[in-house]
Amino acid sequence: MPGRLSVGSVHTNRRKWAKGLLLAAALVALPDPLMAAEGAAHAPSEVVFLLQIILLLVAGRLLGEGMQRIGQPAIMGQLIAGMLLGPSVFGALWPDLQHMVFPRTPEQKAMIDAVSQLGILMLLLLTGMETDLSLVRRTGRTALSVSLAGISVPFLCGILVGELLPDSMLPHPDHRLITTLFLGIALAISSVKIAAVTIRDLNFLRRTLGQLIVTAAIIDDTIGWILLSIILGLGASGQIELSSVAQSVFGTLLFLVASFTLGRRLVARLIRWANDNLVSDVPVITAILVVMGVMALITDAIGVHTVLGAFVAGMLVGQSPILTRHIDEQLRGLIVALFMPVFFGVAGLQANLAVLADTSVLALSLLLIAIASLGKFSGAFLGGMFGGLSWRECLALGWGMNARGSTEVVVATIGLSMGALSQTLFTMILAMAVVTTMAMPPMLRWSLARVPLRPEEEARLEREAFEAKGFVPNIERLLVAVDDSPTGRFASRIVGLLAGSRRIPTTMLQLEARSRSRQERIEVLAKATAEVAETNRPESETVPAPVDITTRPQEAPAEEAVAREAGKGYDFLFIGVEPVAIEGEFDEKVARIAGEFDGPFAIAAARGSRRRFGLRRNLDILVPVNGTAYSRHGAEVALALARADNGSVTVLYVGVPRRQSWPGQLGSPWPSGAEAILREIVELGDRMGVPVRTAIRRTTAPEEAILRRLNTGQHNLIVMGVSARAGATLSFGNVASAILDRAERSIIFVSS
């Protein structure tokens, strides 16, 4: 009836009133602990510290979410959140409460600043981890040309601006050169993170131009952090001296050389040791943070800033052979969820937009933004022209390199803390970072849409998309269980080919290793084969670092050794032990080993001359297929092995022929879809550079057709993709059992 409230509406209103009363009580009670903390002889308060963290996280998350929804980077929302909570907005509307939440007492401010300073190092660590050095090698001269021109032109513009600034805007007019150099770096550096995220969002990351923009930004970042560290080392004493210049330059060069030679191996070994030997939670994360801290301390000791150590540590960690996706996500989650919102929020807190109310400061800020944008754009454009790019590509390069983003904020924050920038210059640089970063995505979208796709680029993209859906490219780490039998040695050779061809980090468990000589024989066999496989890689895929193969003698039972190792981030298990099978059924030991691994695995069986002489001639592999996903996975493994050994593959489709309804019916008598399945594998072989022959057999007994082809051909290996059948024993079906029992050639069963 009109005018009456239902029971549900009454409860709803009560809940609303209750929420309102709770909110009002919280607002009334909030100033009490804050004022108590403010008046407690300036003692730092954990309550105020926690409130600051919560406000920065919530505001940064909400505004970052809003920015992402309109196509802007989330970090801009976090920076703007800090500006809103700072003196520019919150302080102007409610100054007393703003001072209570963010007091200016040195003790209280030091607590949030400590988290912010750690956030700088964590952000540089993440930036280094995302730095793909292989892109630098692939793009070569063009990327270097774009980067050098894109740095030098705006750097000179920044120096010119610094020399023309009035003394009133300098923190120390007698040290103008340090401020001038800082402005040069601020205008010259780009944000690789913003560039990479924007290009990835535009689905342009695999395009040649997209990779070129990211590569140039990587070089920009690397050169920028090195220059910044040197400048900080020069300005630490307040003046530039020849001795300090020499110490900074030679110290930095020595640090970089040591890091990318000896340091690379040490970091990889430390991460592997932590992953494989420590049983507590997230040991690799701890190892990475320790590496970052130690390298930051080293750079500080040689007279340059800690940011260089954190950045180089991230680059070394990112090249670690066992930095799995899971570990990367754990560390990235910690940085993105906590340290990034706090750091950018604190940076925003230090900006006071009220200074822009001065028309002269506002005019200088607009001029700085224009000079920075024009300098970076023209530098990248000229570098692209020198690199032989078209004007459309150069236009996209200029827009893509113009985003400063997080990198600019870090530079400005360091400059403010070191006394190289005044509060006014700091605010102007933050404004420049916001404007250039928010202008970059729409302009880059517009320019990239007008860059045509070249034929060779289209072919490469098709090949990469084809391989990305594959089984073998997604194997990041191999676990191998072998003994000192002919099958174990055969499996070691096969694993060496697979690991060497794709540089897959591999751990070999030497089961029942009774003597040191036998251990060394298997290890030498696998590593020698891996080296051969690496030499057979296409020239475009060559990399300087050798494949990582670690051998571990095991005295424990085989299944216990595999179970203990299986939970350390492996994607594929390769089993090579004897006895393999008895009368077509897998031995219990093989079944127990396979049962301890939760993922795809392969089982090897050495047959015929392979038992004595190993792989003496190039592989000639027979691969039976039937159209299933697991048979295609077996074909992929065979193609990877053949490419590593300069071998060949024969794909045999075995199926029941299609019946004809009446005599003379038109159409193919072959099994439905056979041609399409074989065509797909032949295409994959062409892309990998492996010769592939095909054959189709019509029969109701597939095992007979496979064995007949195996015995009449020159094949020395059969690779079968199989699927485990449910039951008390390990079984892949009747066809696999027949092959296992009767084949006279070596076998690899791939169970995915």
C-alpha positions, -999 to 999 in steps of 0.1 A, spaced: 0 0 0 12 35 -7 29 52 23 39 19 40 73 5 43 81 -31 38 101 -51 63 130 -53 38 131 -15 33 131 -10 70 162 -32 74 178 -15 44 173 19 60 187 6 93 218 -7 76 223 27 59 219 45 92 243 22 109 269 27 82 265 64 84 269 64 122 300 43 120 315 66 94 307 97 115 322 81 146 353 72 126 357 108 114 351 122 149 376 98 165 402 101 138 418 134 149 423 121 185 452 97 178 466 120 152 466 150 176 480 128 203 507 117 180 513 153 169 517 165 204 538 136 217 570 156 216 573 149 179 576 112 185 570 91 154 536 74 155 529 40 140 492 50 138 500 79 116 524 59 95 498 32 89 472 58 80 495 73 55 502 40 39 465 31 37 455 65 22 483 63 -4 474 27 -13 436 33 -16 439 67 -34 466 53 -57 446 22 -65 414 40 -73 429 68 -94 453 43 -111 422 21 -119 405 52 -134 435 61 -155 438 26 -169 401 27 -179 407 57 -200 439 43 -216 465 60 -194 492 44 -172 482 35 -137 513 52 -122 500 85 -133 469 79 -111 492 71 -82 512 103 -88 481 124 -90 467 108 -59 498 120 -40 492 155 -54 456 155 -43 466 144 -8 494 169 -6 494 207 0 480 214 -35 444 201 -28 440 184 6 462 210 23 444 239 6 409 226 16 417 213 51 452 223 61 450 213 98 438 177 90 464 174 62 492 184 86 480 159 111 478 131 86 511 141 69 530 159 96 562 177 87 582 165 117 615 149 106 609 118 127 575 111 113 584 120 78 614 97 79 591 66 83 572 71 51 603 84 33 621 51 41 594 31 24 596 55 -6 633 52 -9 631 15 -8 604 18 -34 628 36 -57 652 7 -55 624 -19 -60 611 1 -90 645 1 -106 649 -36 -99 616 -43 -117 626 -20 -146 659 -39 -149 641 -73 -149 618 -61 -177 648 -50 -198 651 -75 -227 687 -73 -238 680 -96 -267 660 -68 -283 691 -46 -282 710 -72 -301 683 -78 -327 676 -41 -336 713 -31 -335 724 0 -353 690 16 -357 680 14 -320 714 28 -310 710 57 -335 676 65 -322 686 64 -286 718 84 -289 701 112 -309 670 110 -286 693 116 -256 718 141 -269 693 166 -283 670 170 -252 701 168 -230 716 198 -247 682 215 -245 681 209 -207 715 223 -202 705 254 -222 674 258 -200 695 253 -168 719 280 -178 691 305 -185 672 299 -153 671 328 -129 690 324 -96 658 326 -76 647 292 -90 679 274 -81 684 257 -47 721 267 -47 730 294 -73 767 288 -68 763 252 -79 743 259 -110 761 232 -131 747 204 -110 712 217 -114 718 221 -151 731 186 -155 700 173 -136 677 192 -160 695 177 -189 690 142 -176 653 150 -168 646 161 -203 667 133 -220 655 102 -203 625 81 -214 604 56 -195 608 21 -209 580 9 -187 554 33 -201 566 27 -237 564 -11 -232 530 -11 -215 515 12 -241 529 -7 -271 517 -40 -255 482 -26 -250 481 -16 -286 491 -52 -296 522 -37 -313 550 -53 -291 560 -79 -317 560 -54 -346 595 -43 -357 588 -7 -349 573 -16 -315 605 -35 -306 626 -6 -319 608 19 -296 612 -4 -265 648 -11 -274 656 26 -278 639 32 -244 660 5 -228 692 21 -241 679 55 -229 672 41 -195 706 24 -192 726 54 -204 704 77 -183 709 58 -151 746 56 -156 748 94 -163 726 101 -134 748 81 -111 779 98 -123 763 133 -119 752 123 -83 787 112 -76 800 145 -89 775 166 -69 779 148 -36 806 171 -25 788 202 -39 815 208 -66 830 191 -96 866 179 -92 888 159 -115 894 132 -89 856 128 -83 850 127 -121 876 100 -126 863 79 -96 827 81 -108 835 73 -144 860 45 -139 841 31 -109 810 28 -130 828 12 -160 845 -13 -137 812 -21 -119 794 -27 -153 821 -49 -166 823 -70 -135 785 -72 -133 780 -86 -168 808 -111 -166 814 -125 -132 783 -110 -116 760 -127 -142 772 -162 -132 772 -154 -95 736 -141 -95 724 -171 -115 741 -195 -91 727 -178 -61 692 -179 -74 695 -215 -84 710 -224 -50 682 -207 -31 655 -223 -53 670 -258 -51 682 -260 -15 661 -238 8 627 -252 19 612 -221 34 586 -200 16 597 -178 -13 635 -182 -9 642 -169 -44 625 -136 -36 648 -132 -6 678 -140 -27 668 -114 -53 663 -87 -27 697 -95 -12 713 -92 -46 696 -59 -51 708 -46 -17 744 -57 -21 748 -42 -56 732 -10 -45 757 -8 -16 786 -15 -41 776 14 -63 773 37 -33 808 27 -22 823 36 -56 808 70 -54 777 66 -76 740 64 -66 723 32 -54 698 33 -83 724 21 -107 731 -10 -85 694 -18 -83 689 -14 -120 718 -36 -130 707 -62 -104 674 -63 -121 690 -69 -155 711 -97 -141 681 -113 -123 660 -110 -154 686 -131 -173 686 -158 -146 679 -192 -163 654 -202 -136 634 -169 -131 601 -187 -137 568 -169 -144 557 -178 -108 587 -162 -92 584 -132 -114 547 -127 -105 554 -130 -68 581 -102 -69 561 -81 -93 530 -83 -71 550 -71 -40 564 -41 -59 532 -31 -78 509 -35 -49 529 -18 -22 561 0 -32 550 17 -64 518 34 -50 537 46 -19 567 59 -39 546 78 -65 522 90 -38 550 104 -17 565 121 -48 531 137 -55 529 148 -18 561 168 -23 547 187 -53 530 220 -46 509 231 -75 503 264 -59 536 276 -73 520 274 -108 497 302 -97 526 325 -104 523 334 -140 561 335 -145 564 300 -131 535 287 -151 550 302 -183 583 286 -175 566 252 -169 548 253 -202 581 263 -219 599 234 -202 572 210 -213 574 223 -249 612 222 -250 613 187 -235 587 174 -260 602 191 -290 638 180 -280 629 144 -274 606 142 -305 631 158 -328 660 137 -315 642 104 -319 629 115 -353 664 124 -366 678 92 -351 652 72 -370 660 90 -403 697 82 -398 687 46 -392 670 43 -425 633 44 -413 604 60 -432 590 93 -420 559 75 -407 580 52 -386 601 82 -374 569 100 -364 558 70 -343 593 68 -328 592 105 -318 559 101 -300 568 68 -284 600 81 -269 584 112 -254 569 96 -223 588 102 -191 565 86 -166 580 67 -136 616 74 -147 611 111 -146 596 109 -112 625 89 -98 650 114 -113 631 144 -99 628 128 -64 665 120 -63 673 155 -74 651 170 -47 666 148 -20 701 156 -31 695 194 -31 701 197 -69 664 208 -75 644 234 -57 607 227 -47 596 248 -77 618 230 -102 606 197 -87 570 206 -93 577 218 -128 594 185 -137 565 165 -122 541 185 -143 562 177 -173 562 140 -165 524 140 -162 518 159 -194 542 141 -216 532 107 -203 494 113 -207 500 128 -242 520 98 -254 494 70 -257 468 87 -279 495 102 -302 513 68 -304 480 51 -312 474 76 -340 509 73 -355 512 35 -352 479 30 -370 495 46 -401 526 25 -402 523 -2 -429 533 -38 -424 563 -49 -444 562 -84 -461 592 -97 -441 577 -84 -409 544 -101 -417 562 -134 -423 580 -131 -390 548 -123 -370 531 -153 -385 559 -176 -376 561 -163 -340 523 -165 -336 524 -201 -350 552 -211 -326 537 -193 -296 508 -218 -296 532 -247 -294 542 -271 -267 580 -270 -267 584 -231 -267 565 -231 -233 591 -254 -216 611 -231 -194 630 -257 -173 638 -294 -177 641 -321 -150 659 -353 -162 661 -386 -143 688 -409 -158 709 -438 -147 742 -451 -161 726 -475 -185 725 -473 -224 690 -458 -221 703 -432 -196 732 -422 -219 708 -421 -248 684 -399 -229 713 -376 -219 722 -371 -255 685 -364 -265 681 -340 -236 713 -322 -246 699 -316 -280 666 -303 -267 682 -281 -240 709 -268 -263 686 -259 -292 663 -237 -270 687 -229 -241 664 -246 -216 679 -247 -181 682 -284 -172 688 -303 -139 700 -339 -144 694 -363 -115 719 -391 -118 701 -420 -102 721 -448 -85 754 -430 -93 779 -456 -81 811 -440 -92 825 -406 -100 836 -417 -135 801 -427 -144 787 -394 -131 812 -375 -152 805 -395 -183 768 -387 -183 775 -350 -175 801 -346 -203 778 -364 -227 748 -341 -221 769 -309 -221 788 -319 -253 755 -326 -271 741 -292 -259 771 -274 -273 766 -291 -306 729 -282 -306 738 -245 -299 762 -244 -328 733 -255 -351 710 -227 -341 701 -202 -368 723 -172 -369 694 -149 -360 689 -167 -327 725 -169 -315 730 -158 -279 763 -155 -260 754 -173 -228 757 -212 -228 729 -235 -219 726 -242 -181 729 -279 -173 734 -290 -137 740 -326 -127 732 -340 -93 742 -375 -81 713 -392 -62 717 -421 -38 680 -421 -27 654 -442 -45 646 -428 -79 610 -418 -71 620 -401 -39 647 -380 -57 622 -369 -84 595 -361 -58 619 -340 -38 630 -320 -69 597 -318 -88 583 -289 -67 611 -265 -77 596 -251 -108 600 -276 -137 578 -278 -168 589 -311 -182 604 -344 -169 626 -367 -191 631 -403 -179 659 -425 -190 663 -455 -168 665 -493 -172 647 -516 -172 622 -496 -193 596 -523 -199 589 -560 -198 567 -575 -225 551 -542 -235 544 -530 -199 565 -502 -183 586 -513 -153 573 -503 -119 603 -480 -113 595 -460 -144 559 -458 -134 567 -446 -99 591 -419 -113 564 -406 -137 538 -407 -110 558 -383 -88 557 -355 -114 526 -334 -119 531 -323 -155 541 -335 -190 569 -361 -192 588 -382 -217 602 -417 -214 632 -429 -235 641 -464 -245 674 -472 -263 672 -499 -288 694 -516 -314 728 -500 -322 718 -470 -301 725 -491 -270 762 -493 -279 771 -464 -300 747 -436 -291 737 -410 -317 764 -414 -344 746 -400 -374 720 -373 -377 685 -381 -365 660 -395 -389 628 -394 -368 595 -412 -374 565 -395 -358 531 -412 -359 502 -388 -356 464 -392 -354 451 -356 -352 451 -354 -313 467 -326 -294 492 -350 -277 503 -364 -310 510 -329 -322 531 -323 -291 552 -354 -300 557 -339 -335 569 -306 -320 595 -324 -298 607 -344 -329 610 -312 -349 630 -295 -321 654 -325 -319 658 -326 -356 666 -289 -359 692 -292 -331 709 -322 -349 704 -311 -385 682 -342 -389 649 -349 -407 614 -360 -397 589 -383 -413 553 -378 -402 531 -408 -406 493 -404 -403 476 -437 -395 439 -439 -394 408 -457 -406 399 -447 -442 366 -430 -450 341 -455 -464 325 -448 -498 287 -451 -499 287 -464 -535 312 -473 -562 329 -444 -580 321 -419 -552 342 -387 -556 364 -375 -528 396 -385 -509 397 -420 -495 421 -409 -468 411 -404 -433 391 -372 -428 413 -342 -420 446 -361 -425 458 -336 -452 452 -306 -430 470 -322 -400 500 -331 -421 501 -297 -438 502 -280 -404 532 -301 -393 550 -295 -426 544 -258 -422 559 -259 -387 589 -278 -400 594 -252 -428 594 -224 -402 619 -243 -381 641 -252 -411 635 -290 -407 628 -312 -438 596 -331 -433 583 -360 -453 547 -372 -450 529 -405 -454 493 -417 -449 483 -453 -441 449 -468 -441 446 -496 -417 426 -508 -387 459 -519 -370 479 -487 -365 508 -504 -347 514 -527 -377 516 -497 -401 540 -479 -377 563 -509 -372 563 -517 -410 574 -481 -418 599 -481 -390 616 -514 -402 616 -505 -439 629 -470 -436 662 -455 -425 648 -441 -393 669 -443 -361 643 -429 -337 606 -429 -332 589 -401 -312 553 -407 -302 529 -383 -285 508 -403 -261 482 -399 -234 483 -418 -201 454 -442 -196 436 -445 -163 446 -476 -143 468 -491 -117 498 -493 -140 513 -468 -164 499 -473 -198 496 -453 -231 472 -477 -248 476 -508 -270 494 -491 -299 521 -477 -276 524 -510 -259 530 -528 -292 556 -503 -302 573 -505 -269 574 -544 -271 583 -548 -308 602 -518 -321 639 -523 -329 647 -486 -330 650 -462 -300 618 -447 -287 607 -415 -270 571 -414 -256 560 -378 -250 530 -377 -225 514 -343 -223 
